[in-house]
Amino acid sequence: MDLGIDPALLHRHIAVDIGTAALTHALAARLEAPALLATVSRLVIDLHRPPDHPGLIPIQSDGHAIPGNVGADRSARIARFHAPYHRAIAAEVRDCRPQLIVAVHSFTPALEVSPTPRPWPVGILSNRDRRAADLAIGLLRDRGLNVGDNQPYSGRQLNMTLNRHGEANGIASVAIEVRNDQLRDPDGVNHWADLLAEVIATISATLASRYPGKV
């Protein structure tokens, strides 16, 4: 799909969550858990925004114009990319009935349009259901980490995937955002995979003990 941009931008944070594919594969292996990965850039369509969100198909991102999205056929892109992604997640949730759903993301150390450094190596995002988020924040802070609570942005404002598939089904859920400079090489990915696998397993076990038979 021609977005009318410099191809180099497709490797930047505006197009993909840098490092998260490798991190997600590593976590799935360590936890022996299923994982679903998006296969389309958010410059084409943002899978984590609701279909009626004005930023679903961005015409600019962090100061970069995306001319190929001006006048884009919204319905066609939703049908081609957004709807199948969420159908796949819904089917997995229906088949597995998990104790916990975790979304894995990464964020840039500083935006180009607002270059204030983001100090958190990791952020935890959630909406109203704080069961998993509060546990995650506590466990990560116990390890000496500066943890962003609904940082670098709020899960109350942008959390459509977990809202739909977690909260709507009564399933505990949390989004984990790792600052992408921590995921630039295999050593960084393995470090975070080891740490987060332990944290996620602890959260899942704690939820199972607190809410037996919940899901």
PyMOL CGO cylinders between C-alpha atoms (Angstrom):
from pymol import cmd
from pymol.cgo import CYLINDER

trace = [
    CYLINDER, 0.00, 0.00, 0.00, 1.49, 3.33, -1.06, 0.3, 1, 1, 1, 1, 1, 1,
    CYLINDER, 1.49, 3.33, -1.06, 1.19, 5.79, 1.80, 0.3, 1, 1, 1, 1, 1, 1,
    CYLINDER, 1.19, 5.79, 1.80, 3.24, 8.43, 0.00, 0.3, 1, 1, 1, 1, 1, 1,
    CYLINDER, 3.24, 8.43, 0.00, 5.95, 8.51, 2.69, 0.3, 1, 1, 1, 1, 1, 1,
    CYLINDER, 5.95, 8.51, 2.69, 9.68, 7.92, 2.92, 0.3, 1, 1, 1, 1, 1, 1,
    CYLINDER, 9.68, 7.92, 2.92, 10.04, 4.12, 3.30, 0.3, 1, 1, 1, 1, 1, 1,
    CYLINDER, 10.04, 4.12, 3.30, 12.44, 4.72, 6.19, 0.3, 1, 1, 1, 1, 1, 1,
    CYLINDER, 12.44, 4.72, 6.19, 9.48, 5.88, 8.27, 0.3, 1, 1, 1, 1, 1, 1,
    CYLINDER, 9.48, 5.88, 8.27, 8.08, 2.36, 8.19, 0.3, 1, 1, 1, 1, 1, 1,
    CYLINDER, 8.08, 2.36, 8.19, 10.84, 1.34, 10.60, 0.3, 1, 1, 1, 1, 1, 1,
    CYLINDER, 10.84, 1.34, 10.60, 10.15, 4.16, 13.03, 0.3, 1, 1, 1, 1, 1, 1,
    CYLINDER, 10.15, 4.16, 13.03, 7.94, 4.20, 16.11, 0.3, 1, 1, 1, 1, 1, 1,
    CYLINDER, 7.94, 4.20, 16.11, 5.15, 5.93, 14.18, 0.3, 1, 1, 1, 1, 1, 1,
    CYLINDER, 5.15, 5.93, 14.18, 4.72, 2.81, 12.05, 0.3, 1, 1, 1, 1, 1, 1,
    CYLINDER, 4.72, 2.81, 12.05, 5.47, -0.12, 14.36, 0.3, 1, 1, 1, 1, 1, 1,
    CYLINDER, 5.47, -0.12, 14.36, 6.02, -0.92, 18.01, 0.3, 1, 1, 1, 1, 1, 1,
    CYLINDER, 6.02, -0.92, 18.01, 9.76, -1.50, 17.79, 0.3, 1, 1, 1, 1, 1, 1,
    CYLINDER, 9.76, -1.50, 17.79, 10.96, -4.70, 19.44, 0.3, 1, 1, 1, 1, 1, 1,
    CYLINDER, 10.96, -4.70, 19.44, 7.57, -6.05, 20.43, 0.3, 1, 1, 1, 1, 1, 1,
    CYLINDER, 7.57, -6.05, 20.43, 7.33, -8.86, 17.89, 0.3, 1, 1, 1, 1, 1, 1,
    CYLINDER, 7.33, -8.86, 17.89, 10.49, -10.46, 19.26, 0.3, 1, 1, 1, 1, 1, 1,
    CYLINDER, 10.49, -10.46, 19.26, 9.40, -9.76, 22.83, 0.3, 1, 1, 1, 1, 1, 1,
    CYLINDER, 9.40, -9.76, 22.83, 5.95, -11.28, 22.27, 0.3, 1, 1, 1, 1, 1, 1,
    CYLINDER, 5.95, -11.28, 22.27, 7.37, -14.43, 20.68, 0.3, 1, 1, 1, 1, 1, 1,
    CYLINDER, 7.37, -14.43, 20.68, 9.78, -14.78, 23.62, 0.3, 1, 1, 1, 1, 1, 1,
    CYLINDER, 9.78, -14.78, 23.62, 7.02, -14.29, 26.18, 0.3, 1, 1, 1, 1, 1, 1,
    CYLINDER, 7.02, -14.29, 26.18, 4.74, -16.79, 24.45, 0.3, 1, 1, 1, 1, 1, 1,
    CYLINDER, 4.74, -16.79, 24.45, 7.52, -19.38, 24.50, 0.3, 1, 1, 1, 1, 1, 1,
    CYLINDER, 7.52, -19.38, 24.50, 8.39, -18.79, 28.15, 0.3, 1, 1, 1, 1, 1, 1,
    CYLINDER, 8.39, -18.79, 28.15, 4.76, -18.82, 29.29, 0.3, 1, 1, 1, 1, 1, 1,
    CYLINDER, 4.76, -18.82, 29.29, 3.59, -21.51, 26.85, 0.3, 1, 1, 1, 1, 1, 1,
    CYLINDER, 3.59, -21.51, 26.85, 0.79, -19.11, 25.96, 0.3, 1, 1, 1, 1, 1, 1,
    CYLINDER, 0.79, -19.11, 25.96, -0.89, -18.29, 22.66, 0.3, 1, 1, 1, 1, 1, 1,
    CYLINDER, -0.89, -18.29, 22.66, -0.04, -14.93, 21.09, 0.3, 1, 1, 1, 1, 1, 1,
    CYLINDER, -0.04, -14.93, 21.09, -1.66, -12.98, 18.29, 0.3, 1, 1, 1, 1, 1, 1,
    CYLINDER, -1.66, -12.98, 18.29, 0.45, -10.39, 16.45, 0.3, 1, 1, 1, 1, 1, 1,
    CYLINDER, 0.45, -10.39, 16.45, -0.75, -7.61, 14.21, 0.3, 1, 1, 1, 1, 1, 1,
    CYLINDER, -0.75, -7.61, 14.21, 0.65, -7.79, 10.68, 0.3, 1, 1, 1, 1, 1, 1,
    CYLINDER, 0.65, -7.79, 10.68, -0.14, -4.29, 9.44, 0.3, 1, 1, 1, 1, 1, 1,
    CYLINDER, -0.14, -4.29, 9.44, 1.42, -0.95, 10.31, 0.3, 1, 1, 1, 1, 1, 1,
    CYLINDER, 1.42, -0.95, 10.31, -0.65, 1.46, 12.36, 0.3, 1, 1, 1, 1, 1, 1,
    CYLINDER, -0.65, 1.46, 12.36, 0.02, 3.98, 9.59, 0.3, 1, 1, 1, 1, 1, 1,
    CYLINDER, 0.02, 3.98, 9.59, -2.39, 1.89, 7.51, 0.3, 1, 1, 1, 1, 1, 1,
    CYLINDER, -2.39, 1.89, 7.51, -4.91, 1.47, 10.33, 0.3, 1, 1, 1, 1, 1, 1,
    CYLINDER, -4.91, 1.47, 10.33, -4.60, 1.58, 14.11, 0.3, 1, 1, 1, 1, 1, 1,
    CYLINDER, -4.60, 1.58, 14.11, -5.98, -1.71, 15.36, 0.3, 1, 1, 1, 1, 1, 1,
    CYLINDER, -5.98, -1.71, 15.36, -6.21, -0.47, 18.94, 0.3, 1, 1, 1, 1, 1, 1,
    CYLINDER, -6.21, -0.47, 18.94, -8.60, 2.38, 18.19, 0.3, 1, 1, 1, 1, 1, 1,
    CYLINDER, -8.60, 2.38, 18.19, -12.36, 1.90, 17.80, 0.3, 1, 1, 1, 1, 1, 1,
    CYLINDER, -12.36, 1.90, 17.80, -13.67, 2.00, 14.23, 0.3, 1, 1, 1, 1, 1, 1,
    CYLINDER, -13.67, 2.00, 14.23, -15.24, 5.45, 14.70, 0.3, 1, 1, 1, 1, 1, 1,
    CYLINDER, -15.24, 5.45, 14.70, -12.08, 7.05, 16.16, 0.3, 1, 1, 1, 1, 1, 1,
    CYLINDER, -12.08, 7.05, 16.16, -10.85, 10.05, 14.11, 0.3, 1, 1, 1, 1, 1, 1,
    CYLINDER, -10.85, 10.05, 14.11, -7.25, 8.77, 14.34, 0.3, 1, 1, 1, 1, 1, 1,
    CYLINDER, -7.25, 8.77, 14.34, -8.05, 5.28, 13.07, 0.3, 1, 1, 1, 1, 1, 1,
    CYLINDER, -8.05, 5.28, 13.07, -6.37, 6.04, 9.72, 0.3, 1, 1, 1, 1, 1, 1,
    CYLINDER, -6.37, 6.04, 9.72, -3.86, 8.80, 10.47, 0.3, 1, 1, 1, 1, 1, 1,
    CYLINDER, -3.86, 8.80, 10.47, -3.15, 11.60, 8.05, 0.3, 1, 1, 1, 1, 1, 1,
    CYLINDER, -3.15, 11.60, 8.05, -0.20, 12.67, 10.19, 0.3, 1, 1, 1, 1, 1, 1,
    CYLINDER, -0.20, 12.67, 10.19, 1.84, 11.05, 12.94, 0.3, 1, 1, 1, 1, 1, 1,
    CYLINDER, 1.84, 11.05, 12.94, 4.39, 12.73, 15.22, 0.3, 1, 1, 1, 1, 1, 1,
    CYLINDER, 4.39, 12.73, 15.22, 4.78, 15.58, 12.77, 0.3, 1, 1, 1, 1, 1, 1,
    CYLINDER, 4.78, 15.58, 12.77, 4.99, 13.42, 9.62, 0.3, 1, 1, 1, 1, 1, 1,
    CYLINDER, 4.99, 13.42, 9.62, 2.27, 13.77, 6.98, 0.3, 1, 1, 1, 1, 1, 1,
    CYLINDER, 2.27, 13.77, 6.98, 0.77, 10.54, 5.61, 0.3, 1, 1, 1, 1, 1, 1,
    CYLINDER, 0.77, 10.54, 5.61, -0.64, 11.75, 2.28, 0.3, 1, 1, 1, 1, 1, 1,
    CYLINDER, -0.64, 11.75, 2.28, -1.72, 8.29, 1.12, 0.3, 1, 1, 1, 1, 1, 1,
    CYLINDER, -1.72, 8.29, 1.12, -4.31, 8.23, 3.88, 0.3, 1, 1, 1, 1, 1, 1,
    CYLINDER, -4.31, 8.23, 3.88, -6.08, 11.41, 2.83, 0.3, 1, 1, 1, 1, 1, 1,
    CYLINDER, -6.08, 11.41, 2.83, -9.49, 10.36, 1.54, 0.3, 1, 1, 1, 1, 1, 1,
    CYLINDER, -9.49, 10.36, 1.54, -8.82, 6.68, 2.31, 0.3, 1, 1, 1, 1, 1, 1,
    CYLINDER, -8.82, 6.68, 2.31, -11.74, 4.24, 2.08, 0.3, 1, 1, 1, 1, 1, 1,
    CYLINDER, -11.74, 4.24, 2.08, -12.34, 3.77, 5.80, 0.3, 1, 1, 1, 1, 1, 1,
    CYLINDER, -12.34, 3.77, 5.80, -14.86, 0.94, 5.45, 0.3, 1, 1, 1, 1, 1, 1,
    CYLINDER, -14.86, 0.94, 5.45, -12.58, -1.04, 3.13, 0.3, 1, 1, 1, 1, 1, 1,
    CYLINDER, -12.58, -1.04, 3.13, -9.61, -0.84, 5.48, 0.3, 1, 1, 1, 1, 1, 1,
    CYLINDER, -9.61, -0.84, 5.48, -11.72, -1.81, 8.47, 0.3, 1, 1, 1, 1, 1, 1,
    CYLINDER, -11.72, -1.81, 8.47, -13.04, -4.83, 6.58, 0.3, 1, 1, 1, 1, 1, 1,
    CYLINDER, -13.04, -4.83, 6.58, -9.58, -5.84, 5.35, 0.3, 1, 1, 1, 1, 1, 1,
    CYLINDER, -9.58, -5.84, 5.35, -7.51, -5.33, 8.50, 0.3, 1, 1, 1, 1, 1, 1,
    CYLINDER, -7.51, -5.33, 8.50, -9.33, -4.16, 11.62, 0.3, 1, 1, 1, 1, 1, 1,
    CYLINDER, -9.33, -4.16, 11.62, -12.29, -6.55, 11.70, 0.3, 1, 1, 1, 1, 1, 1,
    CYLINDER, -12.29, -6.55, 11.70, -10.26, -9.75, 11.01, 0.3, 1, 1, 1, 1, 1, 1,
    CYLINDER, -10.26, -9.75, 11.01, -7.77, -8.87, 13.74, 0.3, 1, 1, 1, 1, 1, 1,
    CYLINDER, -7.77, -8.87, 13.74, -10.46, -8.48, 16.35, 0.3, 1, 1, 1, 1, 1, 1,
    CYLINDER, -10.46, -8.48, 16.35, -12.34, -11.55, 15.14, 0.3, 1, 1, 1, 1, 1, 1,
    CYLINDER, -12.34, -11.55, 15.14, -9.14, -13.57, 15.63, 0.3, 1, 1, 1, 1, 1, 1,
    CYLINDER, -9.14, -13.57, 15.63, -8.70, -12.29, 19.18, 0.3, 1, 1, 1, 1, 1, 1,
    CYLINDER, -8.70, -12.29, 19.18, -12.36, -12.90, 20.00, 0.3, 1, 1, 1, 1, 1, 1,
    CYLINDER, -12.36, -12.90, 20.00, -12.11, -16.47, 18.75, 0.3, 1, 1, 1, 1, 1, 1,
    CYLINDER, -12.11, -16.47, 18.75, -8.98, -17.13, 20.82, 0.3, 1, 1, 1, 1, 1, 1,
    CYLINDER, -8.98, -17.13, 20.82, -10.60, -15.69, 23.94, 0.3, 1, 1, 1, 1, 1, 1,
    CYLINDER, -10.60, -15.69, 23.94, -13.76, -17.73, 23.34, 0.3, 1, 1, 1, 1, 1, 1,
    CYLINDER, -13.76, -17.73, 23.34, -11.76, -20.95, 22.90, 0.3, 1, 1, 1, 1, 1, 1,
    CYLINDER, -11.76, -20.95, 22.90, -9.28, -20.44, 25.75, 0.3, 1, 1, 1, 1, 1, 1,
    CYLINDER, -9.28, -20.44, 25.75, -11.24, -18.41, 28.32, 0.3, 1, 1, 1, 1, 1, 1,
    CYLINDER, -11.24, -18.41, 28.32, -7.97, -17.06, 29.75, 0.3, 1, 1, 1, 1, 1, 1,
    CYLINDER, -7.97, -17.06, 29.75, -7.42, -15.89, 33.31, 0.3, 1, 1, 1, 1, 1, 1,
    CYLINDER, -7.42, -15.89, 33.31, -5.52, -12.89, 31.94, 0.3, 1, 1, 1, 1, 1, 1,
    CYLINDER, -5.52, -12.89, 31.94, -5.08, -11.02, 28.66, 0.3, 1, 1, 1, 1, 1, 1,
    CYLINDER, -5.08, -11.02, 28.66, -1.85, -9.06, 28.14, 0.3, 1, 1, 1, 1, 1, 1,
    CYLINDER, -1.85, -9.06, 28.14, -1.24, -6.57, 25.35, 0.3, 1, 1, 1, 1, 1, 1,
    CYLINDER, -1.24, -6.57, 25.35, 2.45, -5.94, 24.55, 0.3, 1, 1, 1, 1, 1, 1,
    CYLINDER, 2.45, -5.94, 24.55, 3.55, -2.58, 23.15, 0.3, 1, 1, 1, 1, 1, 1,
    CYLINDER, 3.55, -2.58, 23.15, 6.56, -0.30, 23.05, 0.3, 1, 1, 1, 1, 1, 1,
    CYLINDER, 6.56, -0.30, 23.05, 6.98, 3.47, 23.09, 0.3, 1, 1, 1, 1, 1, 1,
    CYLINDER, 6.98, 3.47, 23.09, 9.60, 5.90, 21.90, 0.3, 1, 1, 1, 1, 1, 1,
    CYLINDER, 9.60, 5.90, 21.90, 11.89, 7.60, 24.47, 0.3, 1, 1, 1, 1, 1, 1,
    CYLINDER, 11.89, 7.60, 24.47, 10.71, 11.00, 23.19, 0.3, 1, 1, 1, 1, 1, 1,
    CYLINDER, 10.71, 11.00, 23.19, 8.28, 12.24, 20.57, 0.3, 1, 1, 1, 1, 1, 1,
    CYLINDER, 8.28, 12.24, 20.57, 9.67, 14.38, 17.75, 0.3, 1, 1, 1, 1, 1, 1,
    CYLINDER, 9.67, 14.38, 17.75, 6.98, 17.03, 18.14, 0.3, 1, 1, 1, 1, 1, 1,
    CYLINDER, 6.98, 17.03, 18.14, 7.39, 17.14, 21.92, 0.3, 1, 1, 1, 1, 1, 1,
    CYLINDER, 7.39, 17.14, 21.92, 10.92, 15.97, 22.74, 0.3, 1, 1, 1, 1, 1, 1,
    CYLINDER, 10.92, 15.97, 22.74, 10.48, 15.80, 26.53, 0.3, 1, 1, 1, 1, 1, 1,
    CYLINDER, 10.48, 15.80, 26.53, 12.24, 12.61, 27.65, 0.3, 1, 1, 1, 1, 1, 1,
    CYLINDER, 12.24, 12.61, 27.65, 9.97, 9.85, 28.90, 0.3, 1, 1, 1, 1, 1, 1,
    CYLINDER, 9.97, 9.85, 28.90, 11.67, 8.56, 32.05, 0.3, 1, 1, 1, 1, 1, 1,
    CYLINDER, 11.67, 8.56, 32.05, 9.86, 5.26, 32.50, 0.3, 1, 1, 1, 1, 1, 1,
    CYLINDER, 9.86, 5.26, 32.50, 11.52, 2.12, 31.13, 0.3, 1, 1, 1, 1, 1, 1,
    CYLINDER, 11.52, 2.12, 31.13, 8.09, 0.48, 31.33, 0.3, 1, 1, 1, 1, 1, 1,
    CYLINDER, 8.09, 0.48, 31.33, 4.51, 1.64, 31.61, 0.3, 1, 1, 1, 1, 1, 1,
    CYLINDER, 4.51, 1.64, 31.61, 1.33, -0.19, 32.63, 0.3, 1, 1, 1, 1, 1, 1,
    CYLINDER, 1.33, -0.19, 32.63, -1.93, 0.81, 30.97, 0.3, 1, 1, 1, 1, 1, 1,
    CYLINDER, -1.93, 0.81, 30.97, -5.46, -0.01, 32.05, 0.3, 1, 1, 1, 1, 1, 1,
    CYLINDER, -5.46, -0.01, 32.05, -8.99, 1.28, 31.99, 0.3, 1, 1, 1, 1, 1, 1,
    CYLINDER, -8.99, 1.28, 31.99, -11.52, 0.73, 34.79, 0.3, 1, 1, 1, 1, 1, 1,
    CYLINDER, -11.52, 0.73, 34.79, -10.52, -2.85, 35.60, 0.3, 1, 1, 1, 1, 1, 1,
    CYLINDER, -10.52, -2.85, 35.60, -7.34, -2.40, 37.65, 0.3, 1, 1, 1, 1, 1, 1,
    CYLINDER, -7.34, -2.40, 37.65, -6.95, -5.98, 38.91, 0.3, 1, 1, 1, 1, 1, 1,
    CYLINDER, -6.95, -5.98, 38.91, -3.98, -6.87, 36.74, 0.3, 1, 1, 1, 1, 1, 1,
    CYLINDER, -3.98, -6.87, 36.74, -2.56, -3.34, 36.45, 0.3, 1, 1, 1, 1, 1, 1,
    CYLINDER, -2.56, -3.34, 36.45, -2.19, -2.82, 40.19, 0.3, 1, 1, 1, 1, 1, 1,
    CYLINDER, -2.19, -2.82, 40.19, -0.46, -6.16, 40.55, 0.3, 1, 1, 1, 1, 1, 1,
    CYLINDER, -0.46, -6.16, 40.55, 1.88, -5.44, 37.62, 0.3, 1, 1, 1, 1, 1, 1,
    CYLINDER, 1.88, -5.44, 37.62, 2.85, -2.01, 38.92, 0.3, 1, 1, 1, 1, 1, 1,
    CYLINDER, 2.85, -2.01, 38.92, 3.60, -3.38, 42.38, 0.3, 1, 1, 1, 1, 1, 1,
    CYLINDER, 3.60, -3.38, 42.38, 5.66, -6.29, 41.08, 0.3, 1, 1, 1, 1, 1, 1,
    CYLINDER, 5.66, -6.29, 41.08, 7.71, -4.10, 38.74, 0.3, 1, 1, 1, 1, 1, 1,
    CYLINDER, 7.71, -4.10, 38.74, 8.30, -1.44, 41.37, 0.3, 1, 1, 1, 1, 1, 1,
    CYLINDER, 8.30, -1.44, 41.37, 9.43, -4.16, 43.77, 0.3, 1, 1, 1, 1, 1, 1,
    CYLINDER, 9.43, -4.16, 43.77, 12.19, -4.81, 41.23, 0.3, 1, 1, 1, 1, 1, 1,
    CYLINDER, 12.19, -4.81, 41.23, 13.34, -1.20, 41.51, 0.3, 1, 1, 1, 1, 1, 1,
    CYLINDER, 13.34, -1.20, 41.51, 11.84, 0.03, 38.25, 0.3, 1, 1, 1, 1, 1, 1,
    CYLINDER, 11.84, 0.03, 38.25, 10.35, 3.45, 37.58, 0.3, 1, 1, 1, 1, 1, 1,
    CYLINDER, 10.35, 3.45, 37.58, 6.94, 2.34, 36.32, 0.3, 1, 1, 1, 1, 1, 1,
    CYLINDER, 6.94, 2.34, 36.32, 4.54, 4.64, 34.50, 0.3, 1, 1, 1, 1, 1, 1,
    CYLINDER, 4.54, 4.64, 34.50, 0.94, 4.20, 35.69, 0.3, 1, 1, 1, 1, 1, 1,
    CYLINDER, 0.94, 4.20, 35.69, -1.12, 4.89, 32.56, 0.3, 1, 1, 1, 1, 1, 1,
    CYLINDER, -1.12, 4.89, 32.56, 2.02, 6.38, 31.03, 0.3, 1, 1, 1, 1, 1, 1,
    CYLINDER, 2.02, 6.38, 31.03, 3.18, 7.37, 28.44, 0.3, 1, 1, 1, 1, 1, 1,
    CYLINDER, 3.18, 7.37, 28.44, -0.55, 7.68, 27.68, 0.3, 1, 1, 1, 1, 1, 1,
    CYLINDER, -0.55, 7.68, 27.68, -3.73, 6.69, 29.43, 0.3, 1, 1, 1, 1, 1, 1,
    CYLINDER, -3.73, 6.69, 29.43, -5.38, 3.35, 28.95, 0.3, 1, 1, 1, 1, 1, 1,
    CYLINDER, -5.38, 3.35, 28.95, -8.64, 5.08, 29.74, 0.3, 1, 1, 1, 1, 1, 1,
    CYLINDER, -8.64, 5.08, 29.74, -8.33, 6.94, 26.43, 0.3, 1, 1, 1, 1, 1, 1,
    CYLINDER, -8.33, 6.94, 26.43, -6.67, 4.41, 24.12, 0.3, 1, 1, 1, 1, 1, 1,
    CYLINDER, -6.67, 4.41, 24.12, -7.21, 0.79, 25.05, 0.3, 1, 1, 1, 1, 1, 1,
    CYLINDER, -7.21, 0.79, 25.05, -9.82, -0.49, 22.63, 0.3, 1, 1, 1, 1, 1, 1,
    CYLINDER, -9.82, -0.49, 22.63, -8.42, -4.02, 22.29, 0.3, 1, 1, 1, 1, 1, 1,
    CYLINDER, -8.42, -4.02, 22.29, -8.49, -4.74, 26.02, 0.3, 1, 1, 1, 1, 1, 1,
    CYLINDER, -8.49, -4.74, 26.02, -11.75, -2.88, 26.51, 0.3, 1, 1, 1, 1, 1, 1,
    CYLINDER, -11.75, -2.88, 26.51, -13.43, -5.11, 23.92, 0.3, 1, 1, 1, 1, 1, 1,
    CYLINDER, -13.43, -5.11, 23.92, -11.84, -8.46, 24.67, 0.3, 1, 1, 1, 1, 1, 1,
    CYLINDER, -11.84, -8.46, 24.67, -10.93, -8.14, 28.35, 0.3, 1, 1, 1, 1, 1, 1,
    CYLINDER, -10.93, -8.14, 28.35, -13.26, -5.83, 30.25, 0.3, 1, 1, 1, 1, 1, 1,
    CYLINDER, -13.26, -5.83, 30.25, -16.29, -6.61, 28.10, 0.3, 1, 1, 1, 1, 1, 1,
    CYLINDER, -16.29, -6.61, 28.10, -15.86, -10.30, 28.98, 0.3, 1, 1, 1, 1, 1, 1,
    CYLINDER, -15.86, -10.30, 28.98, -15.02, -9.79, 32.63, 0.3, 1, 1, 1, 1, 1, 1,
    CYLINDER, -15.02, -9.79, 32.63, -11.45, -11.02, 32.03, 0.3, 1, 1, 1, 1, 1, 1,
    CYLINDER, -11.45, -11.02, 32.03, -8.57, -9.25, 33.78, 0.3, 1, 1, 1, 1, 1, 1,
    CYLINDER, -8.57, -9.25, 33.78, -6.29, -7.50, 31.31, 0.3, 1, 1, 1, 1, 1, 1,
    CYLINDER, -6.29, -7.50, 31.31, -3.33, -5.18, 31.16, 0.3, 1, 1, 1, 1, 1, 1,
    CYLINDER, -3.33, -5.18, 31.16, -1.21, -3.44, 28.53, 0.3, 1, 1, 1, 1, 1, 1,
    CYLINDER, -1.21, -3.44, 28.53, 2.55, -3.46, 29.04, 0.3, 1, 1, 1, 1, 1, 1,
    CYLINDER, 2.55, -3.46, 29.04, 4.52, -0.70, 27.31, 0.3, 1, 1, 1, 1, 1, 1,
    CYLINDER, 4.52, -0.70, 27.31, 8.31, -1.12, 27.20, 0.3, 1, 1, 1, 1, 1, 1,
    CYLINDER, 8.31, -1.12, 27.20, 10.41, 1.87, 26.12, 0.3, 1, 1, 1, 1, 1, 1,
    CYLINDER, 10.41, 1.87, 26.12, 11.80, 0.80, 22.78, 0.3, 1, 1, 1, 1, 1, 1,
    CYLINDER, 11.80, 0.80, 22.78, 15.43, 1.68, 23.48, 0.3, 1, 1, 1, 1, 1, 1,
    CYLINDER, 15.43, 1.68, 23.48, 15.29, -1.29, 25.87, 0.3, 1, 1, 1, 1, 1, 1,
    CYLINDER, 15.29, -1.29, 25.87, 14.40, -3.66, 23.01, 0.3, 1, 1, 1, 1, 1, 1,
    CYLINDER, 14.40, -3.66, 23.01, 16.96, -2.77, 20.34, 0.3, 1, 1, 1, 1, 1, 1,
    CYLINDER, 16.96, -2.77, 20.34, 18.96, -6.00, 20.54, 0.3, 1, 1, 1, 1, 1, 1,
    CYLINDER, 18.96, -6.00, 20.54, 18.48, -9.66, 21.56, 0.3, 1, 1, 1, 1, 1, 1,
    CYLINDER, 18.48, -9.66, 21.56, 19.99, -9.08, 25.00, 0.3, 1, 1, 1, 1, 1, 1,
    CYLINDER, 19.99, -9.08, 25.00, 17.42, -6.38, 25.74, 0.3, 1, 1, 1, 1, 1, 1,
    CYLINDER, 17.42, -6.38, 25.74, 14.57, -8.52, 24.47, 0.3, 1, 1, 1, 1, 1, 1,
    CYLINDER, 14.57, -8.52, 24.47, 15.70, -11.51, 26.55, 0.3, 1, 1, 1, 1, 1, 1,
    CYLINDER, 15.70, -11.51, 26.55, 16.08, -9.37, 29.65, 0.3, 1, 1, 1, 1, 1, 1,
    CYLINDER, 16.08, -9.37, 29.65, 12.53, -8.04, 29.38, 0.3, 1, 1, 1, 1, 1, 1,
    CYLINDER, 12.53, -8.04, 29.38, 11.13, -11.41, 28.37, 0.3, 1, 1, 1, 1, 1, 1,
    CYLINDER, 11.13, -11.41, 28.37, 12.60, -13.04, 31.48, 0.3, 1, 1, 1, 1, 1, 1,
    CYLINDER, 12.60, -13.04, 31.48, 11.38, -10.24, 33.74, 0.3, 1, 1, 1, 1, 1, 1,
    CYLINDER, 11.38, -10.24, 33.74, 7.90, -9.91, 32.27, 0.3, 1, 1, 1, 1, 1, 1,
    CYLINDER, 7.90, -9.91, 32.27, 7.30, -13.65, 32.02, 0.3, 1, 1, 1, 1, 1, 1,
    CYLINDER, 7.30, -13.65, 32.02, 7.87, -13.91, 35.76, 0.3, 1, 1, 1, 1, 1, 1,
    CYLINDER, 7.87, -13.91, 35.76, 5.61, -10.92, 36.42, 0.3, 1, 1, 1, 1, 1, 1,
    CYLINDER, 5.61, -10.92, 36.42, 2.82, -12.16, 34.15, 0.3, 1, 1, 1, 1, 1, 1,
    CYLINDER, 2.82, -12.16, 34.15, 2.94, -15.67, 35.66, 0.3, 1, 1, 1, 1, 1, 1,
    CYLINDER, 2.94, -15.67, 35.66, 2.70, -14.18, 39.16, 0.3, 1, 1, 1, 1, 1, 1,
    CYLINDER, 2.70, -14.18, 39.16, -0.25, -12.00, 38.17, 0.3, 1, 1, 1, 1, 1, 1,
    CYLINDER, -0.25, -12.00, 38.17, -2.07, -14.94, 36.60, 0.3, 1, 1, 1, 1, 1, 1,
    CYLINDER, -2.07, -14.94, 36.60, -1.51, -17.14, 39.65, 0.3, 1, 1, 1, 1, 1, 1,
    CYLINDER, -1.51, -17.14, 39.65, -2.63, -14.37, 42.00, 0.3, 1, 1, 1, 1, 1, 1,
    CYLINDER, -2.63, -14.37, 42.00, -5.79, -13.75, 40.01, 0.3, 1, 1, 1, 1, 1, 1,
    CYLINDER, -5.79, -13.75, 40.01, -6.56, -17.47, 39.97, 0.3, 1, 1, 1, 1, 1, 1,
    CYLINDER, -6.56, -17.47, 39.97, -6.28, -17.63, 43.76, 0.3, 1, 1, 1, 1, 1, 1,
    CYLINDER, -6.28, -17.63, 43.76, -8.35, -14.49, 44.32, 0.3, 1, 1, 1, 1, 1, 1,
    CYLINDER, -8.35, -14.49, 44.32, -11.07, -15.25, 41.78, 0.3, 1, 1, 1, 1, 1, 1,
    CYLINDER, -11.07, -15.25, 41.78, -11.35, -19.05, 41.57, 0.3, 1, 1, 1, 1, 1, 1,
    CYLINDER, -11.35, -19.05, 41.57, -13.67, -20.17, 38.85, 0.3, 1, 1, 1, 1, 1, 1,
    CYLINDER, -13.67, -20.17, 38.85, -14.00, -16.62, 37.54, 0.3, 1, 1, 1, 1, 1, 1,
    CYLINDER, -14.00, -16.62, 37.54, -13.20, -17.62, 33.95, 0.3, 1, 1, 1, 1, 1, 1,
]
cmd.load_cgo(trace, "trace")
